[in-house]
């Protein structure tokens, strides 16, 4: 049952994070939502005036801000039942272009951002002897394609981290889940700096991509499973996607 669960979501201002917030709010979860764009979070909160939703500006690359997000949840609600690490970026570029700044951004957000979330919430969940940690991974964490090698690497890393987390913490009653979407029509394309690659991604998402709510439904499913059942990995592709 989702009703009453305390759920913390990063990257909640748009796309999958916002869609998940809407779904869980309708299920009467207690939500603590974080992102860099505070005004977007406030709009989400105001759309559900009868629900318990706390907003906080957070940059997942800054461990102190992620810790503060978790601390707000504990101070307000006394526990954290679910942490959904959803923030991510997806620059598209060939390795030969030597996009050092993009590579660093990918590692900072997609890998360290997830690790910052895990580190911040684990002490609380270990003390509770319960909880669930979720991350948005990607089909790119299962299949390597040209021009996405560093992004692929970051998402393969998240898979490895979560399998290690599962093995380390399952005896503490902590569930772990990665949701790996294929193409989804979100604002993720805004992190693509190469104009041609950005245009191609927007076109593909428009023609083939899933809706953000399709992935939010998957997250909702994983959270709503019985406490003794741990949905570790889910891949959700558009039916017309080849890879």
C-alpha positions as CSV (number, residue, x, y, z in Angstrom):
1,X,0.0,0.0,0.0
2,X,1.3,3.4,-1.0
3,X,-1.0,5.5,1.2
4,X,1.0,7.1,4.0
5,X,4.4,6.1,2.7
6,X,7.1,8.8,3.0
7,X,8.6,9.1,-0.5
8,X,11.6,11.4,-1.4
9,X,12.0,12.1,-5.1
10,X,14.9,13.9,-6.8
11,X,14.6,15.4,-10.3
12,X,10.9,16.0,-9.5
13,X,10.4,19.2,-11.4
14,X,9.6,17.7,-14.7
15,X,9.3,14.5,-16.8
16,X,9.4,11.2,-14.9
17,X,9.9,12.7,-11.5
18,X,6.9,15.1,-11.9
19,X,4.7,12.3,-13.3
20,X,5.7,10.0,-10.4
21,X,4.9,12.8,-7.9
22,X,1.4,13.2,-9.4
23,X,0.7,9.5,-9.3
24,X,1.9,9.0,-5.7
25,X,0.1,12.2,-4.6
26,X,-3.1,10.6,-5.9
27,X,-2.3,7.6,-3.8
28,X,-1.9,9.8,-0.7
29,X,1.8,9.3,-0.2
30,X,3.7,11.8,1.9
31,X,6.0,13.4,-0.5
32,X,9.3,15.3,-0.2
33,X,10.3,16.5,-3.7
34,X,13.5,18.0,-4.8
35,X,15.0,19.6,-7.9
36,X,17.0,22.7,-8.9
37,X,13.8,24.5,-10.2
38,X,11.9,25.3,-7.0
39,X,9.1,27.1,-8.8
40,X,8.2,23.9,-10.7
41,X,8.1,22.0,-7.5
42,X,5.8,24.6,-5.9
43,X,3.5,24.3,-8.9
44,X,3.3,20.5,-8.4
45,X,2.6,21.0,-4.7
46,X,-0.2,23.5,-5.4
47,X,-1.9,21.1,-7.8
48,X,-2.5,18.8,-4.8
49,X,-3.6,21.2,-1.9
50,X,-5.0,18.4,0.2
51,X,-1.9,16.2,0.1
52,X,1.2,16.4,2.3
53,X,4.0,17.6,-0.1
54,X,7.2,19.2,1.0
55,X,9.4,21.0,-1.6
56,X,13.1,21.7,-1.4
57,X,15.6,23.0,-3.9
58,X,18.4,20.5,-4.4
59,X,21.3,19.9,-6.7
60,X,22.1,16.1,-6.5
61,X,25.8,16.7,-7.3
62,X,26.1,18.4,-3.9
63,X,26.0,15.8,-1.1
64,X,25.1,18.4,1.6
65,X,22.0,19.4,-0.3
66,X,20.9,15.8,-0.8
67,X,21.5,15.1,2.9
68,X,19.4,18.1,3.7
69,X,16.6,16.8,1.5
70,X,16.6,13.5,3.5
71,X,16.8,15.3,6.8
72,X,13.7,17.4,5.9
73,X,11.8,14.1,5.3
74,X,12.9,12.7,8.7
75,X,12.2,15.9,10.6
76,X,8.7,16.3,9.0
77,X,7.5,12.7,8.9
78,X,9.9,10.7,11.2
79,X,11.0,8.2,8.5
80,X,11.8,7.6,4.9
81,X,10.1,4.7,3.2
82,X,11.3,5.3,-0.4
83,X,14.0,7.3,-2.0
84,X,13.6,7.7,-5.8
85,X,16.9,8.9,-7.4
86,X,15.5,10.2,-10.6
87,X,17.7,13.2,-11.6
88,X,19.9,12.6,-14.7
89,X,21.5,14.1,-17.8
90,X,22.0,12.6,-21.3
91,X,24.5,14.4,-23.5
92,X,25.0,12.7,-26.8
93,X,28.4,13.0,-28.4
94,X,31.1,10.8,-30.0
95,X,34.1,10.1,-27.9
96,X,36.3,11.6,-30.6
97,X,34.8,15.0,-29.8
98,X,36.6,15.0,-26.4
99,X,33.7,16.6,-24.6
100,X,35.4,16.6,-21.2
101,X,32.9,18.9,-19.5
102,X,30.0,16.7,-20.6
103,X,31.7,13.6,-19.4
104,X,32.3,15.2,-16.0
105,X,28.6,16.3,-15.8
106,X,27.4,12.8,-16.7
107,X,29.5,11.3,-13.9
108,X,28.6,14.0,-11.4
109,X,24.8,13.8,-11.9
110,X,24.2,10.2,-13.1
111,X,26.7,8.4,-10.8
112,X,27.6,10.6,-7.9
113,X,24.1,12.0,-7.7
114,X,22.8,8.5,-7.1
115,X,25.6,7.7,-4.6
116,X,24.8,10.9,-2.7
117,X,21.2,9.8,-2.4
118,X,22.2,6.3,-1.2
119,X,24.7,7.7,1.3
120,X,22.2,10.2,2.7
121,X,19.3,7.8,3.2
122,X,21.0,4.5,4.2
123,X,21.6,5.4,7.9
124,X,17.9,6.1,8.3
125,X,16.7,3.0,6.5
126,X,19.2,0.7,8.3
127,X,17.9,2.1,11.6
128,X,14.3,1.4,10.5
129,X,15.2,-2.0,9.2
130,X,13.1,-1.2,6.2
131,X,12.9,1.0,3.1
132,X,13.3,1.1,-0.7
133,X,15.8,2.8,-2.9
134,X,15.0,3.3,-6.5
135,X,16.9,4.8,-9.4
136,X,16.0,5.7,-13.0
137,X,18.5,3.8,-15.0
138,X,18.1,3.3,-18.8
139,X,18.1,0.8,-21.6
140,X,21.5,2.4,-22.2
141,X,22.6,0.7,-19.0
142,X,22.0,-2.6,-20.7
143,X,22.9,-2.0,-24.3
144,X,25.8,0.1,-25.7
145,X,25.3,2.3,-28.7
146,X,27.5,4.8,-30.6
147,X,27.7,8.4,-29.3
148,X,26.4,7.4,-25.9
149,X,29.5,5.6,-24.6
150,X,30.0,7.8,-21.5
151,X,26.2,7.9,-20.8
152,X,26.2,4.1,-21.2
153,X,29.0,3.8,-18.7
154,X,27.2,5.9,-16.2
155,X,24.0,3.8,-16.5
156,X,26.0,0.5,-16.4
157,X,27.6,1.9,-13.2
158,X,24.2,2.5,-11.6
159,X,23.2,-1.1,-12.3
160,X,26.4,-2.4,-10.7
161,X,25.9,-0.1,-7.7
162,X,22.4,-1.2,-7.1
163,X,23.2,-4.9,-7.3
164,X,25.9,-4.2,-4.7
165,X,23.5,-2.3,-2.6
166,X,21.0,-5.1,-2.8
167,X,23.5,-7.7,-1.6
168,X,24.7,-5.4,1.2
169,X,21.4,-4.3,2.5
170,X,18.7,-6.9,1.8
171,X,19.1,-8.4,5.3
172,X,18.2,-5.0,6.7
173,X,14.9,-5.1,4.9
174,X,15.9,-2.6,2.3
175,X,14.6,-3.1,-1.2
176,X,16.4,-1.9,-4.3
177,X,15.0,-1.1,-7.7
178,X,16.2,0.2,-11.0
179,X,13.7,1.3,-13.7
180,X,15.3,1.3,-17.1
181,X,13.3,3.3,-19.7
182,X,13.8,3.3,-23.4
183,X,13.0,6.5,-25.2
184,X,10.7,8.8,-23.2
185,X,9.3,12.2,-24.2
186,X,10.7,14.3,-21.4
187,X,13.0,17.4,-21.1
188,X,16.1,15.2,-20.9
189,X,17.1,16.3,-24.4
190,X,17.9,19.7,-22.9
191,X,21.2,18.2,-21.7
192,X,22.3,17.4,-25.3
193,X,24.6,20.2,-26.4
194,X,25.3,18.9,-29.9
195,X,22.5,20.6,-32.1
196,X,22.2,17.7,-34.6
197,X,22.0,15.1,-31.9
198,X,19.5,17.1,-30.0
199,X,17.3,17.6,-33.0
200,X,17.4,13.8,-33.8
201,X,16.6,12.9,-30.2
202,X,13.5,15.2,-30.1
203,X,12.3,13.8,-33.4
204,X,12.7,10.2,-32.1
205,X,11.0,10.9,-28.8
206,X,8.1,12.6,-30.6
207,X,7.6,9.7,-33.0
208,X,8.4,6.7,-30.9
209,X,8.9,7.6,-27.2
210,X,6.9,6.6,-24.2
211,X,5.1,9.2,-22.0
212,X,6.7,10.1,-18.6
213,X,3.6,8.7,-16.9
214,X,4.3,5.2,-18.4
215,X,7.5,5.1,-16.4
216,X,5.8,6.6,-13.3
217,X,3.3,3.7,-13.4
218,X,6.3,1.3,-13.3
219,X,7.7,3.1,-10.3
220,X,4.3,3.0,-8.6
221,X,4.1,-0.7,-9.3
222,X,7.5,-1.4,-7.7
223,X,6.7,0.7,-4.6
224,X,3.3,-1.0,-4.2
225,X,4.7,-4.5,-4.1
226,X,4.4,-6.5,-0.8
227,X,7.3,-5.8,1.6
228,X,8.7,-9.3,1.1
229,X,8.9,-8.8,-2.7
230,X,11.8,-6.8,-4.3
231,X,11.5,-5.7,-7.9
232,X,15.2,-5.3,-8.7
233,X,15.2,-4.4,-12.4
234,X,12.5,-3.4,-14.9
235,X,13.1,-2.5,-18.6
236,X,10.4,-0.5,-20.3
237,X,10.8,0.2,-24.0
238,X,8.5,1.8,-26.6
239,X,7.2,-1.0,-28.7
240,X,8.7,0.5,-31.8
241,X,12.2,1.0,-30.4
242,X,14.8,-1.3,-32.0
243,X,17.6,-1.1,-29.3
